[in-house]
Amino acid sequence: MSRHQVEVKRMDYEYYLQGMPEFETERLKLRRLAMSDAEDVYSFCSNPNVSDPMTWETNNSIDMTNDFLRMVTEGYEKGESGERAIEWKETGQVIGVAAFIGWSNVHQSAELGYFLSEDYWGRGIVTEALQELIYYGFDELDLNRIDGRCDTDNFGSQKVMKKLGMTYEGTLRKNEWIKGEFRDTQVYSILGSEYGV
């Protein structure tokens, strides 16, 4: 692939992320985050049980949440933000975030990320949300591969990725410095050819 072709592919991803639609499932709406979501997002980002497996720190003030939301919302127009609020349709409350947190234009690959309010754990919500992003990634973004990663002791995330049809590829040993320690990371993936798009 020539450099020019790589640049065209990059422009395509920016275009698709800028125009990434809302998704709706039986229980959820996946939409852009807004500054007005700060109270909802702070309610779970301030919970250490939610933040501990993540690279980001527990939100000890709503100012930290506002900084995150400002970064994401400013990134939407640049094609740099793949985050979607997970909205519980019954109440309109934001209960989590699902996202494309990284992608390679050259290799046509992306990584999924998410975090969810502890009040909604164990109800299949993340699986329901990420299925929409996976389909979009393969069908609209023409991705070849989608990754998912988690701590070795994050059994909930491991279960989610298996339910999504992802294959466990191995463990990266002590590859990330998170909250004062090096942590192991399990890597899962699914290919477009396996997904059947």
C-alpha positions in Angstrom: 0.0 0.0 0.0 1.4 3.4 -1.0 1.7 6.3 1.3 -1.0 8.0 -0.6 -3.4 5.1 -0.1 -2.6 5.1 3.6 -3.6 8.8 3.8 -6.8 8.1 1.9 -7.7 5.3 4.4 -7.0 7.6 7.3 -9.3 10.2 5.8 -12.0 7.5 5.5 -11.7 6.6 9.2 -11.9 10.2 10.2 -15.0 10.6 8.0 -16.7 7.5 9.5 -15.9 8.4 13.1 -17.2 12.0 12.5 -20.4 10.5 11.0 -20.7 7.5 13.3 -24.4 7.1 13.9 -26.4 6.5 17.1 -27.0 2.8 17.7 -30.1 1.4 19.4 -30.8 -2.0 20.9 -33.7 -3.4 22.9 -32.4 -1.8 26.1 -29.8 0.7 25.1 -29.0 3.8 23.0 -25.4 4.4 22.0 -24.9 8.1 21.3 -22.3 10.8 21.5 -21.3 11.9 25.0 -22.2 15.5 25.9 -21.1 17.9 28.6 -24.6 17.6 30.1 -23.8 13.9 30.9 -21.3 14.9 33.5 -23.3 14.0 36.6 -24.2 10.5 35.2 -20.6 9.8 34.1 -19.2 11.1 37.4 -21.4 8.8 39.4 -19.6 5.7 38.0 -16.2 7.1 37.2 -15.9 8.1 40.9 -16.3 4.4 41.9 -12.9 2.7 42.5 -14.4 -0.6 41.6 -15.1 0.8 38.1 -11.8 2.7 37.7 -9.3 0.2 39.2 -8.8 -2.0 36.1 -8.6 1.1 33.9 -5.6 3.2 33.0 -7.4 6.4 34.1 -7.7 7.5 37.7 -10.8 7.5 39.9 -12.6 10.8 39.3 -12.3 12.4 42.7 -14.0 15.5 41.5 -16.6 16.3 38.8 -13.9 18.6 37.3 -12.0 15.4 36.2 -15.1 14.1 34.6 -15.7 17.4 32.8 -12.1 17.3 31.5 -12.7 13.9 30.1 -16.0 14.9 28.4 -14.4 18.1 27.0 -11.6 16.1 25.4 -14.1 13.6 23.9 -16.6 16.1 22.6 -13.9 18.3 21.0 -12.5 15.2 19.4 -15.8 14.3 17.7 -15.5 17.0 15.0 -11.9 16.0 14.3 -12.7 12.3 13.8 -10.6 11.5 16.8 -13.2 10.3 19.3 -14.9 6.9 19.0 -16.6 7.0 22.4 -20.3 6.4 22.8 -22.4 6.9 25.8 -24.3 3.8 26.9 -27.7 5.2 27.7 -30.3 3.1 29.5 -33.4 3.7 27.4 -35.9 3.2 30.2 -34.5 6.1 32.2 -32.4 8.1 29.8 -29.5 7.8 32.2 -25.9 7.3 31.0 -24.6 4.1 32.6 -21.4 3.6 30.8 -19.1 4.2 27.8 -18.3 2.0 24.9 -15.6 3.0 22.4 -13.2 2.5 19.6 -10.1 3.5 21.6 -7.6 3.0 18.9 -7.2 1.9 15.3 -4.6 1.4 12.6 -5.3 2.8 9.2 -2.6 0.7 7.7 -3.6 -2.6 9.2 -7.4 -1.9 9.3 -7.6 -2.8 12.9 -9.2 -1.3 16.0 -9.4 -1.8 19.7 -12.6 -1.8 21.8 -12.8 -0.3 25.3 -15.6 0.2 27.8 -16.5 0.9 31.3 -19.9 0.5 33.0 -21.6 1.5 36.2 -21.3 -1.2 38.9 -25.1 -1.0 39.4 -25.5 -2.6 35.9 -22.8 -5.3 36.0 -23.8 -8.9 35.2 -26.7 -8.0 32.9 -25.2 -8.5 29.5 -25.2 -4.7 28.8 -21.6 -4.4 27.6 -22.0 -7.4 25.3 -25.2 -5.8 23.9 -23.4 -2.5 23.3 -20.1 -3.8 21.9 -22.0 -6.0 19.4 -23.2 -2.8 17.7 -19.6 -1.4 17.5 -18.2 -4.6 16.2 -20.8 -4.8 13.4 -20.2 -1.2 12.5 -16.4 -1.7 12.5 -16.6 -4.6 10.1 -19.5 -3.5 8.0 -18.9 0.3 7.7 -15.2 0.8 8.6 -14.2 -2.3 6.6 -11.9 -3.4 9.5 -10.0 -6.6 9.2 -9.5 -7.1 13.0 -10.9 -5.9 16.3 -9.0 -6.3 19.5 -10.1 -6.4 23.1 -7.8 -6.2 26.1 -8.1 -6.6 29.9 -6.3 -7.3 33.1 -5.7 -11.0 33.8 -7.9 -10.7 36.9 -10.7 -8.9 35.2 -12.9 -12.0 34.8 -16.0 -10.0 33.8 -14.2 -8.5 30.8 -12.8 -11.9 29.8 -16.4 -13.3 29.9 -17.7 -10.4 27.7 -15.0 -10.9 25.1 -15.7 -14.6 24.9 -19.4 -13.9 24.5 -18.6 -11.6 21.7 -16.9 -14.5 19.8 -13.4 -13.2 20.4 -10.5 -15.6 20.5 -8.0 -15.4 23.4 -4.6 -14.8 21.9 -2.3 -14.7 24.9 -1.1 -12.6 27.8 1.3 -9.6 27.6 3.4 -9.9 30.7 3.7 -6.8 32.9 3.2 -4.6 29.8 1.4 -1.6 31.3 2.2 0.5 34.3 -1.2 1.1 36.0 -1.8 2.7 39.4 1.6 2.0 40.8 2.3 -1.4 39.4 3.1 -3.3 36.2 0.1 -5.4 35.1 -0.4 -8.3 32.8 -2.9 -7.9 29.9 -4.9 -10.6 28.2 -5.5 -10.0 24.5 -8.6 -11.2 22.5 -9.5 -10.6 18.9 -12.1 -11.2 16.2 -11.6 -11.0 12.5 -14.0 -9.8 9.9 -13.8 -13.2 8.1 -14.9 -14.9 11.4 -17.8 -12.4 12.0 -19.3 -13.1 8.6 -19.9 -9.5 7.5 
